[in-house]
Amino acid sequence: MSLDEPEFLRLLPIALAGRGYRLGPGSVETGEGRERITIRHADAPPLQVASLRLPRLRVTFEFQDCSRAHAAQFLEGFLTHYRRGGG
């Protein structure tokens, strides 16, 4: 993702759509019942395009006791809040 950790964390409550969550060092955990979703984040090298330098964050998702359909639905909703328009 082309953002830094403070921006990622600022948008997190909105992206989780009211789900409760726990923050850990470089991770976020959420879930309901037996379902667990762990989101890990770490700095990545910035993207350099000519004189433009964009921060980047490597983000991975781990789903436990989630169906593929539910995981896909969660990702679609979550990532919608991090999309950026250009132009």
C-alpha positions in Angstrom: 0.0 0.0 0.0 1.3 3.5 -0.8 1.0 5.0 2.6 2.8 5.1 5.9 1.9 3.4 9.2 0.2 6.5 10.8 -2.1 6.9 7.7 -2.9 3.1 7.7 -3.8 3.2 11.4 -5.9 6.4 11.0 -8.1 4.7 8.4 -8.2 1.3 10.2 -11.4 1.9 12.3 -13.3 2.9 9.2 -12.0 0.0 7.1 -12.9 -2.5 9.8 -16.5 -1.2 9.6 -17.2 -1.1 13.4 -15.5 -4.5 14.2 -13.6 -4.6 17.4 -9.8 -5.0 17.1 -6.6 -5.3 19.0 -3.4 -3.5 18.0 0.0 -5.2 18.5 3.4 -4.2 17.3 3.1 -4.4 13.5 -0.2 -6.2 13.6 -4.0 -5.9 14.0 -6.3 -8.7 15.1 -10.0 -8.8 14.7 -12.7 -11.5 14.6 -16.0 -12.7 15.8 -16.6 -16.1 17.4 -14.0 -18.6 16.2 -13.1 -16.4 13.2 -9.8 -14.6 13.5 -8.3 -12.2 11.0 -4.7 -11.0 11.6 -3.4 -8.1 9.5 0.4 -7.6 9.6 2.0 -4.4 8.4 5.7 -3.4 8.0 7.5 -0.6 6.3 8.6 -1.3 2.7 11.0 0.6 0.6 9.5 3.8 -0.8 8.3 4.0 -4.4 10.4 6.4 -6.4 9.1 7.8 -9.7 11.3 10.6 -11.0 11.3 13.2 -8.2 8.1 11.7 -6.6 8.7 9.5 -3.5 5.8 7.6 -2.0 5.9 5.8 1.3 4.9 2.1 1.2 3.6 -0.4 3.7 3.7 -4.1 3.2 0.3 -5.5 4.4 -0.6 -9.2 4.7 -3.8 -10.9 5.9 -4.2 -14.2 7.7 -7.6 -15.7 8.0 -8.4 -18.5 10.5 -11.7 -20.3 10.5 -13.1 -18.1 7.7 -14.7 -19.4 4.5 -13.1 -18.2 1.2 -16.3 -16.3 0.5 -16.2 -14.5 3.8 -12.5 -13.7 3.5 -13.0 -12.3 0.0 -16.0 -10.2 1.2 -13.9 -8.9 4.1 -11.0 -8.0 1.8 -13.2 -6.2 -0.7 -14.8 -4.0 2.0 -11.5 -3.4 3.8 -9.5 -2.4 0.7 -12.2 -0.1 -0.5 -11.2 2.3 2.3 -7.6 2.4 1.2 -8.1 3.0 -2.5 -6.9 6.3 -3.9 -8.0 8.1 -7.0 -5.5 9.7 -9.4 -5.8 12.4 -12.0 
